[in-house]
């Protein structure tokens, strides 16, 4: 999870009051943080990624003003028109079609503040931007630029510029193959014929989103005015990110100027800080929080956490939600903020007044049967997280990317999607245990999740079992015997046929079915084989690996 660091002096300047260190350390957890470390000068604080507005000291100060009673209700920020614009090329439609830009004037940078801004930018890159895939941010020295600006699809061999931290010009294609950031993020755009580029009216290159900024617009302690661009593949995420950055600068006293963002079919003025509206049922708040509340108490709690709120009647509170609050999706989110504003410490725990008799869930009976079979075959059970990431799940397994359930605000860069297979989790386990003796025989029974093929909005859970063996002599015959033993111990008949699977050696992989004897009903279906050497190397393993994965369909 993201960790930010700030000094007590920085915070006190933003609050415009002194603050006792112990009072601060006591209060920060009440706004949803975890204190990582602190000393007499600074504090390190960890925040959940659902609150990207907390990833700067300005955002923390804004929240504390509400708790300390310095300011109540939704903050207001003055926006001025900049008189300039950015034109978005329709040719970016299939590449990175969206941008939102603004100007920031009157900033004051120290070396420490520059480092904070860079950290803030990188935290937003992975919390909202999914490591730049969804959103990428550029912050530039405005004083070396001249508007209007343009964001367009450029020929990678015809345009060149000096990228950040370099001294010589490079073409866009060279940036992807030479520059360290280019090599790290080339996979985001190298499949396209043209690459995204940001230029001013004098053809100065600001940046090559989502890869790298130009050296020309590098920030220094002497920078006073900024051009901020946010580009990406999701318009809502792009605009919310700009709102978070703009309001953070506004909290430090800078002036925010809007820009015309000109698309082929519409012109948008950004940033747009218009608040969203929602409602809270007092009855629902009482039910979920578990304490008696009145409409006035709900209003007071919401104002404390920087919402505007007013009571419509005894059960309904109307709420205005600040534009930087990207986490508010449902009434439940607002009720959570009621609890935060009320203060968790004031909510006393109670034992439930219900007596129950526990028993094992019938749903797991079959799982236990499978576990007993695999234990009997000499396999040790492991349990991995349902969350994984695209690199381990697809690239390292030599598999094409498919539609999947993604995590909107991942806690870390290696947990960005819900798994569709158990195999890469087992390979990660083997990678972490290379120092252990061989042979290693492991298995896992667990849920996988798929998007509904027709709607692409509903999800389907699929129960699977995967097993894996690694040692110097691991081979196809060994994993075939394991598969046969599993199917027969389940009281089924195994059917087998050839299968060409990218993660396995060609000709050494088979599809299997477990069929009820005397019928055509398929109860278990999957595959087994010898894993491809490239897959084995991708997970830093040194010995052959054989694997089995099956899906349970209709066994009861």
N, C-alpha and C positions, 0 to 999 in steps of 0.2 A: 504494500500500500504506500501511497505517496507520503513522504516526510518533508516538512518544511522547517527551516531554521530561521529564527529572527532574534534580535536583541531586545532587551527590555526598553532600551532607549528608543528604538524604532517604534515600538508599540505605544509608548507614552507620548511620543510626538503626534501620532495619529489620533490618539484618544484626547490629546490636549489636557492631560492630567497625569499626575504620578500614580503609580500602582504598585502596591506591595507585592513582592515576588511570591510569597506564600498564598496571597489572595488569588493571584493569577493561576498558579499551579492547581489550586483548589477548584477554580471556576472552569478551566478549559475542558475537563472531562464532561461537564454538564452541557456543553454545546456539541458533544459528539466527537471528542478527540481522545487520543491516547498519548500520554507524555512519554516520549522515548528517552529523553535525557535533559538535564538542565544544570546550570551552574550559576555563578553570581552575575554573569553578563548576558547569557543567551539561553534559549530553550529550543528543543527539537520536539516537534509535535507531529503525530501521525493522524491522518484523517481518512475516513472511508471515501472511496472514489465517487460515491453518489453526491458528494458535495465539492465539485471542482471550484466553486467560488471561495472555498477556504484555502486554496493552494497558494495564496499570497498573504503577506502580513496585513495588507489593506483589507482583505476579506475577513480575516480574523478580527481586526479592529472594528469593522462594521458590525459584526455580530456581538462583540463585547459591549459596544455602545448601548445596545438594546438591553443586555443583561444588567449593566451598571446604571441604567436609567438616564444615560447621557442623551440619547435620542430614542424615540419610540416610533413605531410605524415604518412604512416603506420609505427608503431614501429617495430623494428627488435629485436628478442630475440635469444640469443645464447643457443643452446641445446647441451648437452654433453651426450654421451652414458654412461649408468650406469654400464654396464656389467652384469646386473642381469635381471631376468624375473619373470613373473607370469603365471602359467598354469591354464587354465579355464576348469573345469570339464564339459563334455557334459551332465552330469546328471542334470545340472542346467537349461537345455533348457526350461522347462516348469515352472520354479520357478523365477529366476532372472538371465537370461543368459549372460548379458553383463557386462564387467568391463573395465576400463581404469585407469592405474596407472602410477605414476612417482615418482621420488625422488627430494627433494628440499634440498639444502645444503647452509649453511651460513646464517641462519635466526637469528634475534635478537628479543627476546621477553621480554617485560615488562608486568606487570599485566594488564595495559590498552590495550596493543597490543593483549594479549591472549584473552581478552574479545571481542575485535574487530573481531578476527578470528572466535570465536565461533558464534558471531552474523552473520558474513558473511556466515558461513556454514549453519546456520538455515534459513537465508533469501533465500539462493539458494535451500534449501530443499523444500520450498513451492512455490517459483517463478517458478523454472524449474521442481522440483521433485514431485510436487503435493502432498506435505506432505509425502515425502519418497516413495510413491507408484511407481513413475516413475524413480526416481533417489535418491540415498542415498550416503552420503559423509563420508569418514573417514580420519582424519588427525592424524598421529601417530608419536611417537618418534622413529626415525629410529635407534638410537644408541643402543637400547636394542634388536634389531632384526638382523636376518641373512638371506640373500637371498640364493637361489631363493625362491619364494613365490608360494602359491597355493590357488585357490579359488574353493571350491568344495561343493557338497551336502553332509551334515553330518547327521548321525543318531542322533536324538535329545536326546536320552537317553544314548548314549555312550560317548559323548564328554562333558567335563566340563571346565569351566574357571572362573576367577574372573571378573565380568563385572564392568564397570566404576561406581565409587561411592559405591562399595561394598567391603567387606573384606573377604568373603568366596566364595569358588567355587560353581558354580551352573551348572546343566546340561542345555542344550539349551532349553529343555521343561520347566524347572523351571524358566528360565529367563522370559519366556512369561507369567508366572502366578504370579511371585513374584516381579520382578523389575518393577518400575513405568513406565519406557520406554517400557519394554516388554509388559505390560498390555495395554499401549496406542497404540502400533503398532502391536500387535499380529495378528490382522485381515489380515495383509499383507502376512503372511506366514503360519499361523497355520492350513490351510487346506491341506498342503502338508505333505507327509510322511517324507521328509528330509528337513533340513534347510540350508541356505547358511552360509558358514564359510570361513574366511580368516586366513591362517596360514603361518608361515615362515618355513625354512628348519629344525628348531629344534622343531617343533610342538608347538611353542608359538602362542596363539590365538591373532590376531590383532583385529578382530571384527566379529560380527554376523550381517551382513547386512540384512535388513535395520534397525535393532533394536538398537544395542549398541556396543560401542568399549570395548576393554579389559582394565582393570585397569593398566596392565603392560605397555601399550604404551601411557599413559596419558601425555599430554603436561604440561611442567612447564616453568618457566622463564629461567631455565638452558638448555632447549632444543635448539639444534643448527641445527639438521638435521631432515628432515621429510620424511615419507612415506605417499603419498596421494593416496587413492583409491576412485574411483567413481563406484558404481554398480547400475544396474537397469534393466528395461524391455524395454527401448528404446535406441538402440545403438547410434543414433545421439545425443540424449539429454545427454547421459552419456559422450560422447567425447567432446561435447561443454562445458559441465560443467567443465571437467578437464582443458580445454583450458583457461577458465575464471580464475580458481584458479591458474594455473601455471603462467599465464602472470601477475596476480596480485602480486604474490611473486617475479617474475622477476623485476617488477617495483620498488620493495623495495630493489633491489640489490642482491637478492639470486640467486644461480646457479640452473638451472633446468636440471635434468638428465632424459633421456628417458629410458623406459623399454620395453622389448619384452613382448607383451601380446599374449600368445600362446593358440590358439583355436585348436580344433581337425582337422580343415581343412585349417587353415591359421595362420600366425604369423603377428601381427600388431605392429608397433613401435609407442608408444604413450608417450607424447602428439604429435600430428601432427599439427603444426602451419602453414601449407601451406594455403595461402590466397585463397579465392574464387575470381572469376572474374565476372564482370557484365559490363553493358553499360548503359549510360544515353543519351537519346535524348535531345539535347538542346531545340528543339521545344516543346517537352513534358514538360520540366522544366519550360519554359516560360509560357506555357498554365496553368499549375497547380499553380505555384507560383504567376503569374500575374505581373511579372516585366520583362523588357527587359534584357536578359543575352547573353553574348557571350560564346563560348566554353572555352576560357581562364578564364573567370570569374567563370564558373562552376568548372573547374579544381582547381582554387584557393580556392573556398569555400569547396570543398571536402577534399583538403589537410589540411585545417584548422581543420576539424573534424576527422583527423587521417586516411584518406584513401590515397592510392596512386592513382593518376589519370593522364591521358595524353589525349590530343585531337587527335583523329584520323582524323577528318575533321571538318568542320564548325558546323555539327549537331551531331556528335558522340563523346562521351567521354568514354574512356575505364577506368574501375575502378578495383582496387584490394582491396578486403574486408578483414580486419583482422579476424583471426580465432576466436577471442573472441566476435565478433559481431553476436550474435545468432538471432538478430532481423531483419536482412536484408533478405527478402524473394522475393522482387519484385523491379522493377525499381522505383515504387512509393516510396519505402522506401529510396532509394538513393536520390530521388528528395527532400524528406523531409530533408535529411541531407544537401543538397545544400542550402535549405532555412535556416537551422540552421547555417551553415557556413557563409552564406551571412549576417546573423543577422536579426532576426525578427524586431528589432527596426528600421531598415533601410527600411522596407517595409511599405509604407504609405497606410492606408485604403482608399478605394474609394466606393462611392455608385454605385450600378449597374445601367447601362444606359438602363434599361428595365422597362416598365410599365405593370403591370398585374392586372387582376380583379380576386379576390379570390372568391371561392365558396366551399361548403362542398363536400368532396370526396364522390361520390356515394357508395363507398365500405363500408362506415361506417353507411349508412342508416339503414341497418338491425341491426347493433349493437345497435343503438339508440332505435330501437323498443324493443329489448330485455331488455335494461336498463329501459325503461319506464314500462314494464311489471313487472320487479323485484322490482322497486321502489314502484309500486302500490301494490305489495304484502307485503310491509313493510320491504324490505331489503335495507341496505345501501351499496353503492358500495365502494370497495377498489381497489387499484391498486398496485400490487407487482412487483418486478423485474423479468424479464425473466430468470435471472441467479439464480441458486440455487446450492446445493451441494449434493453429493451422499448419505451422512448420512441422511439428512432431506427428500430427495426424495425417497429413497429406504429403508434404514434400519429402520428409525422411522415409516415408513408406512407399515412395514412388507412385503415389495415387493421384489422380486428377481431383481438383477441388470440386465439391458438390454443394448444393443448397444445404444449409445447416442452421442450427439454433445458435446465435451469437449472443454473447454477454454484452449488454448495452454499456455498462460501466464496469469493466473488469478490475478486480483488485490488483492484479499483476499482469505483466505482458505474456506470461506463460499459461494463463487461464482465461482464454478469450472465447471459447466455444464449448458446447456440450458434446461429448464423444459420441461417435456412431459405431465405434469398434473398441474392443478391449485390448487389441494387440499392441498398440504403441505404448499403452500404460505398462504392460508387462515388459516390453523392451526397455523402457525407462527404468524399471525396477532392476533389471539385469545390469543396466549401465551403472546404476548406483551401487551395485554389489559385485563388481568385478573382482574385488579383493577376496571374496569368499571362495571356498573350495568348490571344485566341480566333481560330479555333475550337479547342475541346479535344475530342479523340476518344480515349476510353479503354475498355479492356476488362479482364475478369478471368476466369480459369478456376480453379474451386475447388470444394471440397466443401461441401455443406450437410448438416444432420443433422435428422432427423425422429423423433418418437416413433412406435413401432409402434401403429397404430390399435386393434388388438385387445387387446394386453397393456398398453400405455402404460408399459412398463418397458424393453423392448428399443428399440434405436435403429437407424435405417437411414440410411446415407450415400448422398447423391445428388450426382453430379457435374453441375455447371452451368457455363454461360458467360453472362456479361452484358456488354453493351456500351452506351456512353452517349456522346452528342454534345451539346455546348452551344455555341450562337452565336446571333446575332440573327435568323437566318433558318432555324433548325433546324425541320424539319417532318416530317409523317407520310411523305411520299414518300421523303425521304432515308433514314429508318430502314427503310422497306420495301425499298429497294434494297439496303441492307446485309444485311438478313435473306435476301433472295433470293440474293445473292452467296455468303453463307456456306453456304446449303443446297445450291446448285448445285455449289460447289467441293468439297463433301463427297460428290458423286456421287449426290445425292438429288433428288427432285421435291418442290417446295413446295406444300402445300395450305393455304388461308387461309380464315378465317371470322371473323365479328364477335365481339367479346368486350367485356363490360362489366366493367372492372377499376377499383376505387376509386382507385388511384394514378395513373390516366390520365384524360385528358379523354374524356367520354362521346362515343362515335361516332368517336373517333380512336385506337382500340386494336383489335388483331386477334390472334386465336390462330393459330399456325402449326404445321404438322407437316411433318417431312422424311421422306418415304416412299421406300422402295426401288422403283426403276422396275420395273414389271411385277408388283408384289406389293402387299399391303396392310400390310406390316410397317412400323410407325412406329419410326424410329430416333432422331429428334430431335423434341421437342415443347416449345412455349413460347409467347411472346407478344411483341409490340412495339407502340409507339405514342408519342404525345405526352404527357408527364407533366403531371399536373394542376397548375395555377398555385399552389394551396394547398401542395402538396408542395414545389414549387420554393421558395416563400417560407419554408417550415418549415426548409429548409436554407440560408437566407440567400443564395440565388442570385438573379441579376438578369436572366438571359436564358432563352429557351425551352430545354427539355431533352427530347431524344428518347432512348428506351431500348429495348433488346432483352434478353430473358433466355430461354435455352433449357436444357432438360434432355436429357442424352444417355442414351438407353435401351439400344440394342442394337448400336451400331456397334463392330466389332472391328478 
